């Protein structure tokens, strides 16, 4: 029996996630997106570092902090560039190399070098803005992490499952 795609879409139920759960989900999404682009992604044990991941493109390791936003601010979305919600201490080059911001409602990633962070929060404009937006050059800028793949590696389901006769279940 082969793989048969579902004929109906799954019911669209809204699931409420708290901030920690949302952060964990977005981190998993980052691992998939980075891996599909050919990066090796490592997660340090524990959460005592300012970075969430280390990425490896073969030539250099980079420390990455992942953030997400769904907070609308005018025509854009507001991203927090600090480790704590009410902190004013912006990430520095001694702590991370890149801040990765995921805009949840638009399914868009921003790969921002830490040297470009100017304040504790910044805005991104995935729908465009009149003045261009300071962080728009970093939209989907995976090449900053050393990504060489122009196309994503497709996720293809296994179509054939072969079970050796000795291991066949009754």
Backbone as ProteinMPNN parsed JSONL, in Angstrom:
{"seq_chain_A": "XXXXXXXXXXXXXXXXXXXXXXXXXXXXXXXXXXXXXXXXXXXXXXXXXXXXXXXXXXXXXXXXXXXXXXXXXXXXXXXXXXXXXXXXXXXXXXXXXXXXXXXXXXXXXXXXXXXXXXXXXXXXXXXXXXXXXXXXXXXXXXXXXXXXXXXXXXXXXXXXXXXXXXXXXX", "coords_chain_A": {"N_chain_A": [[0.845, -1.177, 0.0], [0.698, 2.125, -0.945], [1.666, 5.589, -0.392], [-0.981, 7.76, 0.193], [-2.261, 10.837, -0.566], [-4.036, 13.092, 1.562], [-7.473, 13.736, 1.043], [-9.002, 15.746, 1.963], [-8.572, 18.946, 3.469], [-6.973, 19.482, 6.636], [-8.955, 20.281, 9.527], [-9.177, 23.73, 10.245], [-8.204, 24.807, 13.067], [-7.794, 27.114, 15.606], [-5.043, 27.322, 17.655], [-4.09, 28.228, 20.823], [-1.05, 29.52, 21.828], [1.317, 30.094, 24.387], [3.861, 32.616, 24.988], [6.351, 31.311, 25.349], [5.878, 28.738, 24.261], [5.274, 29.467, 21.617], [7.736, 30.553, 20.869], [9.336, 28.247, 20.994], [8.164, 26.703, 18.963], [8.674, 28.33, 16.697], [11.445, 28.248, 16.724], [11.847, 25.55, 16.012], [10.801, 25.678, 13.443], [12.681, 27.365, 12.279], [14.943, 25.674, 12.335], [14.177, 23.745, 10.45], [13.851, 25.335, 8.117], [16.467, 26.411, 7.789], [17.966, 24.041, 7.539], [16.863, 22.965, 5.203], [17.988, 24.676, 3.436], [20.552, 23.893, 3.307], [22.212, 24.333, 5.496], [23.989, 23.326, 8.437], [22.628, 22.817, 11.536], [22.943, 23.487, 14.934], [21.902, 23.043, 18.288], [22.664, 24.503, 21.258], [23.154, 22.906, 24.44], [20.894, 23.523, 27.043], [19.776, 26.841, 28.092], [21.331, 29.073, 28.624], [22.897, 30.747, 27.119], [23.116, 33.653, 24.996], [22.455, 33.155, 22.414], [20.424, 31.091, 20.263], [20.991, 29.084, 18.437], [23.668, 27.462, 16.628], [24.968, 27.886, 13.485], [26.288, 26.184, 10.645], [27.952, 26.514, 7.723], [29.994, 25.331, 6.526], [32.334, 26.837, 6.216], [32.388, 28.667, 8.268], [31.279, 29.133, 11.622], [28.248, 30.37, 12.982], [26.583, 32.362, 15.397], [23.256, 32.361, 16.3], [20.304, 34.091, 17.03], [16.91, 33.584, 17.459], [13.882, 35.189, 16.791], [10.379, 36.013, 16.93], [7.443, 37.541, 15.515], [4.14, 38.83, 15.628], [3.092, 41.114, 16.013], [1.572, 43.89, 14.996], [2.578, 47.036, 13.781], [1.677, 49.92, 12.781], [2.198, 50.017, 9.356], [3.923, 47.949, 9.435], [5.709, 45.325, 11.212], [6.613, 44.795, 14.571], [9.719, 43.999, 16.012], [11.447, 42.536, 18.686], [14.618, 43.242, 19.859], [16.073, 42.373, 22.022], [17.115, 40.376, 24.872], [15.297, 40.082, 26.872], [11.893, 40.866, 27.471], [11.287, 43.449, 28.61], [13.674, 44.734, 28.598], [16.324, 47.012, 27.703], [18.71, 46.465, 26.653], [20.369, 45.875, 23.836], [21.197, 43.163, 21.657], [24.637, 42.272, 21.193], [27.72, 42.121, 19.217], [29.442, 40.563, 20.642], [27.828, 38.665, 21.698], [25.969, 37.504, 19.827], [25.799, 36.65, 16.298], [23.865, 36.943, 14.324], [20.493, 38.072, 14.196], [17.581, 36.432, 13.779], [14.518, 37.073, 12.468], [11.191, 36.144, 12.48], [8.259, 36.7, 10.76], [5.239, 35.969, 11.628], [2.442, 36.156, 10.603], [2.954, 36.566, 7.886], [4.725, 34.648, 7.042], [7.493, 35.067, 6.635], [11.017, 35.455, 6.729], [13.631, 37.287, 8.315], [17.037, 37.949, 8.121], [19.172, 39.307, 10.037], [22.182, 40.994, 10.431], [24.007, 41.364, 13.457], [25.391, 43.761, 13.784], [23.793, 45.599, 12.53], [21.68, 46.158, 14.176], [19.973, 48.679, 15.752], [18.405, 49.605, 17.834], [16.361, 48.705, 20.719], [14.016, 47.662, 19.752], [12.769, 47.0, 16.472], [11.337, 47.708, 13.225], [9.844, 45.779, 10.639], [8.832, 45.473, 7.232], [7.066, 43.566, 5.602], [4.997, 43.814, 3.779], [5.683, 45.944, 2.309], [6.705, 49.417, 2.261], [6.532, 53.012, 2.285], [8.997, 54.365, 2.472], [10.918, 52.463, 2.084], [12.187, 50.978, 4.189], [14.428, 50.139, 6.698], [15.341, 47.551, 7.356], [14.611, 45.913, 5.296], [16.44, 44.983, 3.275], [17.337, 42.652, 4.422], [15.43, 40.762, 4.293], [14.569, 37.442, 3.899], [17.28, 36.871, 3.575], [19.168, 34.665, 3.513], [21.645, 34.085, 2.548], [23.531, 35.461, 4.014], [24.158, 33.797, 6.084], [25.763, 32.017, 4.913], [24.568, 30.368, 3.123], [24.367, 28.454, 0.233], [22.597, 27.308, -1.469], [20.205, 28.004, -3.875], [17.64, 27.127, -4.213], [15.121, 25.568, -2.213], [15.53, 22.459, -0.536], [13.354, 19.951, -1.422], [10.674, 18.665, 0.568], [9.828, 15.483, 0.615], [7.425, 12.967, 0.849], [7.873, 9.609, 2.062], [7.309, 7.085, -0.211], [7.285, 4.396, -0.408], [7.346, 1.723, 1.753], [9.373, -0.684, 2.906], [9.346, -3.65, 4.556], [11.419, -5.955, 5.992], [10.994, -9.535, 5.724], [11.561, -11.044, 8.028], [11.096, -9.26, 10.056], [8.476, -8.683, 9.87], [5.351, -7.746, 11.084], [2.745, -9.499, 12.935]], "CA_chain_A": [[0.0, 0.0, 0.0], [1.527, 3.318, -1.068], [1.245, 6.82, 0.256], [-2.12, 8.408, -0.435], [-2.466, 12.16, 0.026], [-5.361, 13.35, 2.126], [-8.362, 14.392, 0.093], [-9.552, 16.936, 2.607], [-7.652, 19.706, 4.304], [-7.29, 19.309, 8.049], [-9.756, 21.396, 10.036], [-8.344, 24.841, 10.686], [-8.541, 25.185, 14.434], [-6.81, 28.022, 16.176], [-4.469, 26.815, 18.894], [-3.436, 29.308, 21.549], [0.261, 29.212, 22.386], [1.9, 31.186, 25.161], [5.079, 33.139, 24.359], [7.402, 30.285, 25.36], [5.508, 27.715, 23.285], [5.427, 30.052, 20.287], [9.169, 30.629, 20.62], [9.825, 26.895, 20.722], [7.678, 26.313, 17.645], [9.406, 29.103, 15.69], [12.807, 27.699, 16.683], [11.793, 24.332, 15.203], [10.608, 26.11, 12.063], [13.981, 27.854, 11.814], [15.81, 24.52, 12.07], [13.747, 23.145, 9.181], [14.169, 26.254, 7.021], [17.923, 26.482, 7.619], [18.415, 22.733, 7.059], [16.447, 22.835, 3.8], [18.883, 25.521, 2.644], [21.885, 23.301, 3.312], [22.981, 24.642, 6.703], [23.981, 22.417, 9.574], [22.124, 23.608, 12.663], [23.166, 22.865, 16.24], [21.27, 23.742, 19.414], [23.446, 24.281, 22.485], [22.439, 22.361, 25.584], [20.47, 24.545, 27.995], [19.401, 28.134, 27.501], [22.06, 30.118, 29.339], [23.59, 31.594, 26.148], [22.253, 34.64, 24.35], [22.062, 32.649, 21.101], [19.598, 29.88, 20.263], [21.569, 28.071, 17.555], [24.926, 27.666, 15.905], [24.821, 27.37, 12.127], [27.544, 25.822, 10.005], [27.838, 26.425, 6.264], [31.221, 24.699, 6.037], [33.51, 27.699, 6.359], [32.346, 29.463, 9.491], [30.156, 28.944, 12.534], [27.594, 31.634, 13.318], [25.651, 32.303, 16.53], [21.984, 32.879, 15.812], [19.194, 34.281, 17.961], [15.662, 33.561, 16.689], [12.747, 35.923, 17.359], [9.193, 36.002, 16.074], [6.498, 38.613, 15.78], [2.839, 38.93, 14.976], [2.667, 42.425, 16.529], [1.447, 44.893, 13.945], [2.941, 48.4, 14.186], [1.437, 50.697, 11.563], [2.234, 49.159, 8.164], [4.929, 46.914, 9.613], [5.668, 44.447, 12.38], [7.622, 45.173, 15.549], [10.58, 42.897, 16.452], [12.21, 42.833, 19.888], [16.032, 42.896, 19.655], [16.695, 42.19, 23.336], [16.889, 39.029, 25.4], [14.145, 40.115, 27.77], [10.839, 41.723, 26.932], [11.315, 44.828, 29.099], [15.065, 45.179, 28.64], [16.759, 47.943, 26.656], [20.036, 46.017, 26.234], [20.331, 45.27, 22.505], [22.228, 42.156, 21.425], [25.904, 42.804, 20.685], [28.558, 41.18, 18.46], [30.083, 39.65, 21.599], [26.828, 37.677, 22.089], [25.395, 36.814, 18.668], [26.213, 37.143, 14.984], [22.668, 37.296, 13.569], [19.167, 37.956, 14.762], [16.65, 35.947, 12.763], [13.165, 37.481, 12.848], [10.147, 35.49, 11.702], [6.977, 37.404, 10.795], [4.298, 34.853, 11.613], [1.306, 36.259, 9.671], [3.403, 36.638, 6.494], [5.63, 33.532, 6.764], [8.695, 35.677, 6.067], [12.177, 35.474, 7.617], [14.635, 38.339, 8.156], [18.34, 37.512, 8.624], [19.759, 40.617, 10.321], [23.477, 40.982, 11.127], [23.913, 42.059, 14.741], [25.928, 45.116, 13.63], [22.738, 46.466, 11.991], [20.67, 46.432, 15.198], [20.166, 50.054, 16.214], [17.585, 49.905, 19.012], [15.828, 47.508, 21.373], [12.993, 47.129, 18.856], [12.828, 47.534, 15.11], [10.184, 47.341, 12.409], [10.03, 45.21, 9.311], [7.679, 45.789, 6.395], [6.934, 42.541, 4.561], [3.997, 44.231, 2.791], [6.199, 47.154, 1.67], [6.492, 50.703, 2.928], [6.816, 54.139, 1.405], [10.397, 54.784, 2.542], [11.823, 51.347, 1.818], [12.417, 50.16, 5.379], [15.838, 49.922, 7.004], [15.676, 46.137, 7.472], [14.11, 45.148, 4.146], [17.496, 44.237, 2.561], [17.622, 41.41, 5.139], [14.3, 39.846, 4.099], [14.956, 36.17, 3.284], [18.706, 37.017, 3.222], [19.83, 33.477, 4.053], [23.036, 34.053, 2.074], [24.412, 35.983, 5.072], [24.561, 32.663, 6.922], [26.629, 31.164, 4.106], [23.743, 29.46, 2.326], [24.72, 28.441, -1.179], [21.477, 26.779, -2.247], [19.212, 28.978, -4.306], [16.325, 26.513, -4.054], [14.936, 24.737, -1.03], [15.446, 21.018, -0.71], [11.944, 19.598, -1.216], [10.304, 17.65, 1.554], [9.054, 14.492, -0.125], [7.054, 11.845, 1.721], [8.281, 8.267, 1.642], [6.192, 6.482, -0.936], [7.351, 2.948, -0.283], [7.9, 1.23, 3.005], [9.703, -2.1, 2.754], [9.626, -4.282, 5.842], [11.967, -7.303, 5.764], [10.08, -10.597, 6.152], [11.862, -11.495, 9.383], [10.585, -8.276, 11.008], [7.055, -8.425, 9.567], [4.467, -7.861, 12.247], [1.611, -10.41, 12.683]], "C_chain_A": [[0.887, 1.235, 0.0], [0.96, 4.49, -0.304], [0.082, 7.426, -0.516], [-2.334, 9.753, 0.227], [-3.894, 12.315, 0.535], [-6.208, 14.084, 1.102], [-8.951, 15.666, 0.666], [-8.462, 17.641, 3.4], [-7.998, 19.471, 5.754], [-8.111, 20.495, 8.539], [-8.84, 22.49, 10.562], [-8.839, 25.314, 12.049], [-7.428, 26.072, 14.956], [-6.345, 27.467, 17.523], [-3.751, 27.972, 19.576], [-2.125, 28.82, 22.146], [0.708, 30.381, 23.246], [3.229, 31.576, 24.504], [6.191, 32.094, 24.29], [7.116, 29.199, 24.33], [5.677, 28.221, 21.853], [6.901, 30.141, 19.918], [9.762, 29.275, 20.279], [9.401, 26.422, 19.337], [8.45, 27.034, 16.542], [10.859, 28.629, 15.606], [12.845, 26.416, 15.853], [11.623, 24.675, 13.726], [11.914, 26.636, 11.474], [14.899, 26.685, 11.471], [15.459, 23.87, 10.734], [14.148, 24.043, 8.013], [15.674, 26.321, 6.75], [18.462, 25.17, 7.055], [18.054, 22.534, 5.596], [17.313, 23.676, 2.879], [20.329, 25.037, 2.694], [22.74, 23.627, 4.517], [22.923, 23.475, 7.684], [23.599, 23.28, 10.767], [22.328, 22.832, 13.947], [22.505, 23.718, 17.31], [22.092, 23.459, 20.659], [22.563, 23.725, 23.602], [22.11, 23.492, 26.554], [20.087, 25.83, 27.291], [20.088, 29.3, 28.211], [22.85, 31.04, 28.411], [22.602, 32.578, 25.53], [21.803, 34.172, 22.964], [21.286, 31.348, 21.254], [20.254, 28.737, 19.5], [22.958, 28.468, 17.095], [24.687, 27.093, 14.521], [26.197, 27.173, 11.52], [27.289, 25.668, 8.512], [29.113, 25.846, 5.666], [32.466, 25.529, 6.235], [33.563, 28.416, 7.696], [31.115, 29.118, 10.312], [29.579, 30.313, 12.873], [26.603, 31.405, 14.466], [24.373, 33.041, 16.135], [20.966, 32.959, 16.949], [17.925, 34.38, 17.126], [14.562, 34.279, 17.468], [11.564, 35.774, 16.424], [8.296, 37.168, 16.461], [5.204, 38.395, 15.014], [2.258, 40.294, 15.34], [2.717, 43.473, 15.43], [1.794, 46.259, 14.525], [2.821, 49.279, 12.947], [1.372, 49.764, 10.369], [3.212, 47.999, 8.312], [4.659, 46.045, 10.833], [6.846, 44.797, 13.269], [8.376, 43.925, 16.027], [11.387, 43.36, 17.656], [13.65, 42.35, 19.697], [16.788, 42.78, 20.972], [16.392, 40.785, 23.839], [15.69, 38.96, 26.335], [13.163, 41.157, 27.281], [10.955, 43.187, 27.368], [12.739, 45.38, 29.224], [15.346, 46.164, 27.512], [18.119, 47.52, 26.092], [19.949, 45.242, 24.924], [21.45, 44.239, 22.396], [23.475, 42.814, 20.828], [26.665, 41.711, 19.929], [29.318, 40.231, 19.38], [29.138, 38.503, 21.979], [26.28, 36.84, 20.928], [25.996, 37.376, 17.389], [25.02, 37.625, 14.165], [21.432, 37.167, 14.433], [18.253, 37.55, 13.605], [15.249, 36.286, 13.25], [12.16, 36.833, 11.907], [8.848, 36.256, 11.872], [5.893, 36.355, 10.56], [3.161, 35.027, 10.601], [1.705, 36.252, 8.193], [4.327, 35.489, 6.079], [6.907, 34.019, 6.078], [9.776, 35.753, 7.143], [13.081, 36.658, 7.28], [15.921, 37.85, 8.822], [19.171, 38.78, 8.821], [21.11, 40.466, 11.028], [23.388, 41.818, 12.401], [24.421, 43.499, 14.647], [24.875, 46.105, 13.121], [21.644, 46.786, 13.005], [20.95, 47.792, 15.821], [19.423, 50.384, 17.509], [17.018, 48.605, 19.575], [14.663, 46.887, 20.604], [13.216, 47.719, 17.466], [11.622, 47.05, 14.339], [10.62, 46.757, 11.081], [8.718, 45.408, 8.549], [7.513, 44.763, 5.274], [5.913, 42.889, 3.477], [4.44, 45.483, 2.047], [5.921, 48.384, 2.5], [6.958, 51.812, 1.999], [8.303, 54.505, 1.365], [11.388, 53.632, 2.358], [12.082, 50.44, 3.0], [13.88, 49.797, 5.565], [16.234, 48.443, 6.965], [15.196, 45.287, 6.288], [15.211, 44.465, 3.33], [17.8, 42.877, 3.204], [16.476, 40.403, 5.04], [14.771, 38.623, 3.309], [16.424, 36.177, 2.84], [19.541, 35.887, 3.824], [21.289, 33.407, 3.631], [24.012, 34.614, 3.111], [24.912, 34.871, 5.996], [25.456, 31.69, 6.163], [25.87, 30.166, 3.261], [24.135, 29.582, 0.866], [23.574, 27.97, -2.065], [20.498, 27.883, -2.603], [17.802, 28.439, -4.088], [16.297, 25.68, -2.788], [14.969, 23.267, -1.412], [14.0, 20.624, -0.463], [11.769, 18.554, -0.131], [9.359, 16.685, 0.854], [8.7, 13.346, 0.811], [7.616, 10.534, 1.182], [7.09, 7.621, 0.964], [6.176, 4.97, -0.802], [7.989, 2.59, 1.042], [8.118, -0.265, 2.848], [10.08, -2.641, 4.12], [10.185, -5.671, 5.543], [11.055, -8.359, 6.371], [10.336, -11.042, 7.584], [11.28, -10.529, 10.43], [9.096, -7.995, 10.798], [6.198, -8.684, 10.8], [3.291, -8.767, 11.929], [0.364, -9.642, 12.285]], "O_chain_A": [[1.748, 1.371, 0.869], [-0.083, 4.395, 0.343], [0.153, 7.588, -1.734], [-2.562, 9.824, 1.434], [-4.832, 11.731, -0.009], [-5.714, 14.95, 0.381], [-9.353, 16.562, -0.077], [-7.549, 17.008, 3.93], [-9.166, 19.28, 6.093], [-7.972, 21.6, 8.015], [-7.851, 22.213, 11.24], [-9.769, 26.115, 12.152], [-6.248, 25.786, 14.754], [-7.152, 27.184, 18.409], [-2.899, 28.621, 18.97], [-2.093, 27.83, 22.877], [0.501, 31.536, 22.876], [3.664, 30.919, 23.558], [6.894, 32.002, 23.284], [8.018, 28.784, 23.602], [6.161, 27.497, 20.984], [7.279, 29.839, 18.786], [10.596, 29.165, 19.38], [10.191, 25.808, 18.619], [8.839, 26.411, 15.554], [11.439, 28.613, 14.52], [13.776, 26.214, 15.073], [12.227, 24.04, 12.862], [12.22, 26.384, 10.308], [15.56, 26.699, 10.433], [16.35, 23.488, 9.974], [14.72, 23.569, 7.032], [16.097, 26.29, 5.594], [19.327, 25.187, 6.18], [18.85, 21.992, 4.829], [17.37, 23.423, 1.676], [21.227, 25.703, 2.179], [23.904, 23.228, 4.558], [21.938, 22.74, 7.747], [24.177, 24.345, 10.983], [21.942, 21.668, 14.049], [22.537, 24.947, 17.254], [22.21, 22.306, 21.076], [21.376, 24.04, 23.689], [22.966, 24.327, 26.848], [20.073, 25.905, 26.062], [19.505, 30.371, 28.379], [23.42, 32.027, 28.877], [21.393, 32.349, 25.546], [20.865, 34.736, 22.4], [21.455, 30.608, 22.222], [20.1, 27.57, 19.859], [23.362, 29.629, 17.162], [24.254, 25.949, 14.386], [27.144, 27.893, 11.835], [26.516, 24.809, 8.086], [29.298, 25.864, 4.449], [33.553, 24.977, 6.406], [34.64, 28.735, 8.2], [30.046, 28.846, 9.767], [30.314, 31.288, 13.031], [25.89, 30.403, 14.504], [24.41, 34.19, 15.695], [20.797, 32.016, 17.722], [17.864, 35.172, 16.185], [14.342, 34.011, 18.649], [11.734, 35.443, 15.25], [8.374, 37.705, 17.566], [5.188, 37.852, 13.909], [1.107, 40.601, 15.029], [3.794, 43.883, 14.996], [1.359, 46.603, 15.624], [3.758, 49.371, 12.154], [0.582, 48.82, 10.362], [3.321, 47.16, 7.418], [3.565, 46.027, 11.396], [7.946, 45.062, 12.782], [7.763, 42.924, 16.398], [11.948, 44.456, 17.646], [13.875, 41.175, 19.404], [17.987, 43.053, 21.038], [15.526, 40.093, 23.304], [15.134, 37.884, 26.557], [13.549, 42.196, 26.746], [10.737, 44.081, 26.55], [12.959, 46.389, 29.894], [14.672, 46.142, 26.482], [18.624, 48.145, 25.159], [19.508, 44.093, 24.902], [22.523, 44.418, 22.972], [23.385, 43.777, 20.066], [26.307, 40.534, 19.988], [29.792, 39.19, 18.926], [29.581, 37.488, 22.517], [26.146, 35.621, 21.038], [26.621, 38.437, 17.392], [25.129, 38.588, 13.407], [21.331, 36.281, 15.282], [18.168, 38.24, 12.589], [14.836, 35.84, 14.32], [12.266, 36.958, 10.687], [8.379, 36.445, 12.995], [5.666, 35.917, 9.433], [2.929, 34.119, 9.802], [0.872, 35.961, 7.335], [4.675, 35.367, 4.905], [7.341, 33.456, 5.073], [9.503, 36.069, 8.301], [13.273, 36.991, 6.111], [15.892, 37.387, 9.962], [19.799, 39.267, 7.881], [21.178, 39.877, 12.106], [22.754, 42.873, 12.406], [23.927, 44.37, 15.362], [25.045, 47.315, 13.264], [20.767, 47.603, 12.724], [22.035, 48.027, 16.355], [19.777, 51.338, 18.202], [17.176, 47.539, 18.981], [14.359, 45.709, 20.789], [13.782, 48.802, 17.319], [10.959, 46.095, 14.743], [11.613, 47.173, 10.484], [7.644, 45.498, 9.143], [7.795, 45.067, 4.115], [5.955, 42.328, 2.382], [3.682, 46.032, 1.248], [5.018, 48.396, 3.337], [7.692, 51.567, 1.042], [8.807, 54.913, 0.319], [12.596, 53.841, 2.475], [12.188, 49.226, 2.822], [14.496, 49.21, 4.676], [17.356, 48.12, 6.575], [15.365, 44.068, 6.294], [14.934, 43.428, 2.727], [18.457, 42.039, 2.585], [16.538, 39.325, 5.629], [15.298, 38.746, 2.204], [16.768, 35.555, 1.835], [20.501, 36.132, 4.554], [22.09, 32.741, 4.286], [25.195, 34.276, 3.088], [25.969, 34.998, 6.614], [25.862, 30.661, 6.703], [26.457, 29.219, 2.736], [24.224, 30.686, 0.327], [23.581, 28.205, -3.273], [20.022, 28.609, -1.731], [16.877, 29.203, -3.811], [17.32, 25.156, -2.349], [14.494, 22.88, -2.48], [13.459, 20.928, 0.601], [12.612, 17.678, 0.057], [8.222, 17.036, 0.54], [9.573, 12.81, 1.494], [7.808, 10.383, -0.024], [5.986, 7.613, 1.509], [5.153, 4.334, -1.058], [9.05, 3.103, 1.397], [7.164, -1.024, 2.678], [11.012, -2.156, 4.761], [9.509, -6.483, 4.912], [10.418, -8.125, 7.398], [9.388, -11.389, 8.288], [11.005, -10.934, 11.56], [8.525, -7.151, 11.488], [6.321, -9.715, 11.461], [2.86, -8.819, 10.777], [-0.68, -10.245, 12.037]]}, "name": "protein", "num_of_chains": 1, "seq": "XXXXXXXXXXXXXXXXXXXXXXXXXXXXXXXXXXXXXXXXXXXXXXXXXXXXXXXXXXXXXXXXXXXXXXXXXXXXXXXXXXXXXXXXXXXXXXXXXXXXXXXXXXXXXXXXXXXXXXXXXXXXXXXXXXXXXXXXXXXXXXXXXXXXXXXXXXXXXXXXXXXXXXXXXX"}
